[in-house]
């Protein structure tokens, strides 16, 4: 079964809590990023943790090992259950995040490809494969790969085996839920749910796709 | 003249204010990162802005263009005067940070190389040159390149011309201040100052090197 992860990319704590309250019965996990955390403070994690779903810090951590470690420690102390790190800063930086995550009983996922046009400048074919290999070598729990490029997801699956694939890009960015669902473990959907007039119904509509 | 930028990588607002208070007459700029901001809140920027020095958010921003834009908006609204972004996420992501910075009257710097061992996995020779070219094309104000590898700094200078080079890695990481100072615009020093028994004196010792 493919899980549904809500990318809660709203700008205020009030909006985040409102959308989470409306959608939590129909989603499997929540992911938030720096814009919400910078505006609300890291304590927004404690509020969202009340919905008792995995809560992922999509911070795309991209610093030296010691700074990555300090960032990850803040994340897990704040109540998150997982963290997303960039991989291009190399093995020691990724390992720092993985180690903190696992010591906290949490998960760490490595970005291999992204779904915006500029991602092809440095992170396209070849590099993404090496990043997926790095994720395996560092004992990460999975990778992030774009739903907008299913053929790439298939190529990366060959490398990571049974580790998780989390895929953004469904909905507003044009990725097809039906096409990508069978290839991945978690479908990340944001705007199509939180910008919907009826977020609960929108989330439910993806729940059906999950069982494809 | 090479400027001295203090990397204020302490963990609490109290420590940050204490070190800044002791060293501000001897430094030209302050740089802080996510560990301090996640622990103290973004409002620590307003406190540090009181020292009337350029204040740089070393967030190594590494997301899609829209998220980069939102992060940069938070940064400049909080009182920072500059932001550091990764370049690896490509042209549109870098441009998003540069645009917000320049609209706010601030600066944006692009990481081309880093000084930890893992940086060589994906960001070594060749890639760093392309990242420096990207910084120029995106009209960024400068780049970050490691003081631990002066020969690389020289190679990157050929690409960026008169744009600024900010260099970490002096002091605790082994880079030689005397060797790197003539090659760069801003020397980033952290632990050698804030972990010193006499931070003011330590900062002053680098002030001498600035005039090399």
Interface residues (C-beta under 8 A of the other chain):
Chain A: X9 X11 X33 X34 X35 X37 X38 X39 X41 X42 X59 X60 X62 X63 X64 X65 X67 X70 X71 X74 X75 X78 X86 X87 X88 X89 X90 X91 X92 X93 X94 X114 X115 X116 X117 X118 X119 X120 X121 X122 X123 X127 X130 X131 X134
Chain B: X9 X11 X33 X34 X35 X37 X38 X39 X41 X42 X59 X60 X62 X63 X64 X65 X67 X70 X71 X74 X75 X78 X86 X87 X88 X89 X90 X91 X92 X93 X94 X114 X115 X116 X117 X118 X119 X120 X121 X122 X123 X127 X130 X131 X134
